[in-house]
C-alpha cells in the first residue's frame, strides 16, 4: 500500500514538473509568426527594411528594362550597320552611297554623309589633306554614335556595384531591431529573434537578386557595344577607301587626258 502511494505521488510530481515546459512550448508557438513567406516577412519588416526592399525591387525592374530596350536597339542598329557596310564594300562610289543614305539617321549613314559634306566643302579637291579632314570627321561621328548606343548601360554597373551593400544595410538594420526586441522582451527565445533575422536576410537576398543579373547583363551589353563599335570602325575605313579610290580615279583621268 505504501509503495502504491509513493508511485502515485511520483506520477503526480512528474506531471506537475512537465506543466511549465508545456506552457513554455505553447507560448513559443504563440509568439512564432504564422506567415514566413517572402511577402509575409516583407509586411512584418521595419519601415527602413521595407524601403530597402522596395528600392532593390525597383533596381531589379530597371535592370531588366534596360536589358530589353538596349538589346532591341543594339540588334536593330547592328543590322542596319552591317547592311550599309556590305554596300560600302561593293563596287560603288561615295556619291552613290551618299545618295542612298540621304535622309537616314543610322550611324553608318551619318559617317557617309559627314564624309560627303567634307568633300563638298573641299570643292572636289581630293588630296591627302581631304583624307585627314574626313578622318577627323569620321572619328567624331563614330565617338558620338558609340556614346549614344552605350547610353543607359552605366546604370547597370551602378546597380551591380551598390545593390549588395544596400541589401547589407537592410540586413544590419533588421538584425539591430532583432537585438532591440531581445532586450525589450528580456529573453533570448528563438520566437523573438527569428522573425527579425529572417526579414534581415530577405533584404540581403534581394540585394543579390538585383546585383547578379545587373552585372551579367552589363557585361553582355558591353560586349555587344564593342562589336557595334567594330562595325563602325570598319565602315569608317571603307569610307576612307572610297575617298582614296575617288582620288586615284581622278588622277587616272587626268593622266589619260594628258596623253
C-alpha positions in Angstrom: 0.0 0.0 0.0 2.8 2.4 0.9 4.6 1.6 -2.4 1.4 2.3 -4.3 1.1 5.7 -2.6 4.7 6.6 -3.4 4.2 5.7 -7.0 1.1 7.8 -7.3 2.9 10.7 -5.7 5.8 10.4 -8.1 3.5 10.4 -11.1 1.7 13.5 -9.9 5.0 15.2 -9.3 6.2 14.3 -12.7 3.1 15.7 -14.3 3.4 18.9 -12.3 7.0 19.2 -13.3 6.1 18.8 -17.0 3.5 21.6 -16.9 5.9 24.5 -17.1 7.7 23.1 -20.2 4.4 22.5 -21.9 3.3 26.1 -21.1 6.6 27.5 -22.5 6.2 25.4 -25.7 2.7 26.7 -26.1 3.9 30.3 -25.5 6.7 29.8 -28.1 4.2 28.6 -30.7 2.0 31.6 -29.9 4.9 34.0 -30.5 6.1 32.5 -33.8 4.6 34.3 -36.8 2.1 32.4 -38.8 3.4 33.5 -42.2 7.1 33.3 -43.0 6.7 33.6 -46.8 8.6 36.4 -48.5 5.5 38.6 -48.7 4.7 37.9 -45.0 8.3 38.8 -44.0 8.1 42.0 -46.1 4.8 43.0 -44.5 6.3 42.4 -41.0 9.5 44.2 -41.6 10.6 47.6 -40.2 9.8 50.7 -42.4 13.6 51.1 -43.2 13.9 47.5 -44.2 10.7 47.8 -46.3 12.2 50.9 -48.0 15.4 48.9 -48.8 13.4 46.0 -50.3 11.3 48.3 -52.4 14.4 50.1 -53.7 16.1 46.8 -54.6 12.9 45.6 -56.4 12.8 48.8 -58.4 16.5 48.5 -59.2 15.9 44.9 -60.5 13.0 46.2 -62.6 15.3 48.9 -64.1 17.9 46.2 -64.9 15.5 44.1 -66.9 14.0 47.1 -68.6 17.4 48.4 -69.7 18.3 44.9 -70.9 15.2 44.6 -73.1 15.4 48.1 -74.5 19.2 48.1 -75.3 19.1 44.5 -76.7 16.4 45.6 -79.2 18.2 48.8 -80.0 21.6 47.1 -80.5 20.2 44.3 -82.7 18.4 46.8 -84.9 21.3 49.2 -85.3 23.9 46.5 -85.8 21.7 45.0 -88.5 21.5 48.4 -90.3 25.2 49.0 -89.9 26.1 45.6 -91.4 23.7 46.2 -94.3 25.3 49.5 -95.1 28.8 48.1 -94.6 28.1 45.5 -97.2 27.1 48.2 -99.6 30.3 50.1 -98.9 32.4 47.0 -99.6 30.8 46.6 -103.0 31.8 48.4 -106.2 30.4 51.8 -105.6 31.4 55.4 -105.1 31.0 57.9 -102.3 28.4 59.9 -104.3 26.3 56.8 -104.8 26.2 55.7 -101.2 25.6 59.3 -100.1 22.6 59.4 -102.3 21.3 56.1 -101.0 21.7 57.2 -97.3 20.3 60.7 -97.7 17.7 61.3 -95.0 18.8 58.3 -93.0 19.8 58.7 -89.3 21.7 55.5 -88.6 25.4 55.6 -87.6 26.9 54.4 -90.9 24.7 56.8 -92.9 26.0 59.6 -90.6 29.5 58.6 -91.4 28.8 58.7 -95.2 27.0 62.0 -95.1 29.8 63.6 -93.0 32.4 62.4 -95.5 30.4 63.7 -98.4 29.8 67.0 -96.7 33.6 67.5 -96.2 34.2 66.5 -99.8 31.7 69.1 -100.9 33.3 71.8 -98.7 36.7 71.0 -100.3 35.1 71.8 -103.8 36.1 68.4 -105.3 39.8 68.7 -104.5 40.8 65.2 -103.4 44.2 65.2 -101.7 45.9 64.0 -98.5 44.5 67.0 -96.6 41.0 65.9 -97.5 41.5 62.4 -96.3 42.8 63.8 -93.0 39.8 66.1 -92.6 37.4 63.3 -93.4 39.2 61.0 -90.9 38.7 63.6 -88.2 35.0 64.0 -89.0 34.6 60.2 -89.0 36.3 59.9 -85.6 33.9 62.5 -84.2 30.8 60.8 -85.6 32.0 57.4 -84.5 32.6 58.6 -81.0 29.2 60.3 -80.8 27.4 57.2 -82.1 29.3 54.9 -79.7 28.4 57.1 -76.8 24.7 57.1 -77.9 24.5 53.4 -78.2 26.2 52.9 -74.8 23.8 55.3 -73.0 21.9 53.7 -70.2 24.3 50.8 -69.6 26.1 52.8 -66.8 23.1 52.4 -64.5 23.6 48.6 -64.7 27.2 49.0 -63.4 25.9 51.2 -60.6 23.2 48.7 -59.6 25.6 45.8 -59.7 28.1 47.6 -57.5 25.8 49.1 -54.9 22.9 46.6 -54.6 24.7 44.1 -52.4 25.7 46.9 -50.0 22.1 48.3 -49.9 20.9 44.8 -49.1 23.6 44.5 -46.4 22.4 47.8 -44.9 18.9 46.3 -44.7 20.3 43.2 -43.0 22.2 45.2 -40.4 19.2 47.3 -39.7 17.0 44.2 -39.3 19.4 42.4 -37.0 19.8 45.6 -34.9 16.0 45.7 -34.5 16.1 42.0 -33.5 18.6 42.7 -30.7 16.5 45.6 -29.6 13.5 43.2 -29.4 15.5 40.7 -27.4 16.5 43.5 -25.0 12.9 44.7 -24.6 11.5 41.2 -24.1 14.3 40.3 -21.8 14.6 36.8 -23.3 16.7 35.0 -25.9 13.8 32.9 -27.1 14.0 31.9 -30.7 10.5 33.0 -31.3 11.6 36.6 -30.5 14.8 36.5 -32.6 13.7 34.5 -35.7 11.3 36.9 -37.4 13.7 39.9 -37.4 16.7 37.8 -38.6 14.5 36.3 -41.4 13.4 39.8 -42.6 17.1 41.0 -42.5 18.3 38.0 -44.6 15.5 38.7 -47.1 17.0 42.1 -47.7 20.4 40.6 -48.4 18.8 38.1 -50.8 17.0 40.9 -52.7 20.3 42.7 -52.9 21.9 39.7 -54.6 18.9 39.2 -56.9 19.3 42.8 -58.1 23.1 42.8 -58.3 23.9 39.5 -60.1 21.7 40.0 -63.2 22.8 43.6 -63.4 26.5 42.5 -63.6 25.8 39.8 -66.1 23.6 42.0 -68.3 26.1 44.8 -68.2 28.9 42.5 -69.4 26.7 41.2 -72.1 25.8 44.7 -73.4 29.4 45.8 -73.1 30.4 43.1 -75.5 27.6 43.9 -77.8 28.5 47.6 -77.8 32.2 46.7 -78.5 31.1 44.6 -81.5 28.9 47.5 -82.8 31.9 49.9 -82.5 34.0 47.5 -84.5 31.4 47.6 -87.3 31.5 51.4 -87.2 35.3 51.3 -87.4 35.1 49.1 -90.5 32.6 51.4 -92.0 34.9 54.4 -91.4 37.7 52.5 -93.1 35.6 51.7 -96.1 34.5 55.4 -96.4 38.2 56.4 -96.5 38.9 53.7 -99.1 36.1 55.2 -101.3 37.7 58.6 -100.9 41.1 57.2 -101.8 39.6 55.4 -104.9 38.0 58.7 -105.9 41.3 60.4 -105.8 43.0 57.6 -107.8 40.3 57.7 -110.4 40.7 61.5 -110.7 44.5 61.2 -111.1 44.0 58.4 -113.7 41.5 60.6 -115.7 43.9 63.5 -115.6 46.8 61.3 -116.9 44.6 59.9 -119.7 43.6 63.4 -120.7 47.3 64.5 -120.8 48.1 61.6 -123.2 
